[in-house]
Amino acid sequence: MLLPRRSFNGRTPAVTSSGSSRLRLTVNPELQEQVNLLSVAQLENLAEALLDFSNEADLVTWLDENSNQLD
């Protein structure tokens, strides 16, 4: 089952389906690097916050507000 595609900054993200209901999106390398630098606690917070994101700007805002916080 393919899920509806959402547009991020005018681009259609790469979406794959492997028979599950998971949505896989491609983010730009700069954002991916910022996520890779997060602590485990920050990643746990991000995982919860992702449920409320509707676009890439939500991720950018979250990273701006949370990536420099000490855990």
matplotlib code that plots the C-alpha trace (Angstrom):
import matplotlib.pyplot as plt

x = [0.0, 1.5, 0.7, -0.1, 3.0, 3.6, 5.5, 8.6, 9.7, 8.0, 9.7, 8.0, 10.0, 11.1, 8.5, 8.9, 6.7, 7.8, 4.3, 4.2, 2.4, 5.7, 6.4, 10.0, 11.0, 14.3, 15.7, 18.6, 22.1, 22.5, 19.5, 20.5, 23.9, 22.3, 20.1, 23.2, 24.8, 21.9, 22.3, 20.2, 17.9, 17.5, 16.7, 14.0, 12.5, 12.7, 11.0, 8.1, 8.0, 8.0, 4.5, 3.3, 5.4, 3.6, 6.6, 10.3, 10.1, 8.8, 12.0, 14.2, 12.4, 12.8, 16.5, 17.0, 15.3, 16.7, 20.1, 22.2, 20.6, 22.7, 21.2]
y = [0.0, 3.4, 6.3, 9.8, 11.9, 15.1, 18.0, 19.4, 22.8, 22.2, 18.8, 15.4, 13.3, 9.8, 7.4, 3.7, 0.9, -2.5, -3.9, -2.1, 1.1, 2.9, 6.1, 6.6, 10.2, 11.5, 14.6, 16.7, 15.7, 18.8, 17.9, 14.3, 15.3, 17.4, 14.4, 12.2, 14.5, 14.3, 12.5, 9.4, 11.5, 14.1, 11.3, 10.0, 13.5, 13.9, 10.5, 11.7, 15.1, 13.6, 12.3, 16.0, 17.1, 17.9, 19.2, 19.6, 23.1, 21.4, 19.3, 22.4, 24.3, 21.4, 21.0, 24.8, 24.7, 21.4, 20.4, 22.7, 21.7, 19.7, 16.5]
z = [0.0, -1.0, 1.2, -0.3, -1.1, 0.6, -0.9, 0.9, -0.4, -3.7, -4.1, -4.0, -1.5, -2.3, -0.9, -0.8, 0.3, 1.3, 2.0, 5.4, 6.3, 7.0, 5.1, 4.1, 3.1, 1.9, 3.7, 2.4, 3.5, 5.8, 7.8, 7.9, 9.3, 12.0, 13.0, 13.1, 15.7, 18.1, 21.5, 22.3, 24.5, 21.7, 19.2, 21.5, 21.8, 18.0, 17.4, 19.5, 17.8, 14.3, 14.8, 14.7, 11.8, 8.6, 6.5, 6.3, 7.9, 11.1, 11.3, 10.6, 13.4, 15.8, 15.1, 15.5, 18.9, 20.2, 18.6, 20.8, 24.1, 26.5, 27.9]

ax = plt.figure().add_subplot(projection="3d")
ax.plot(x, y, z, "-o")
ax.set_aspect("equal")
plt.show()
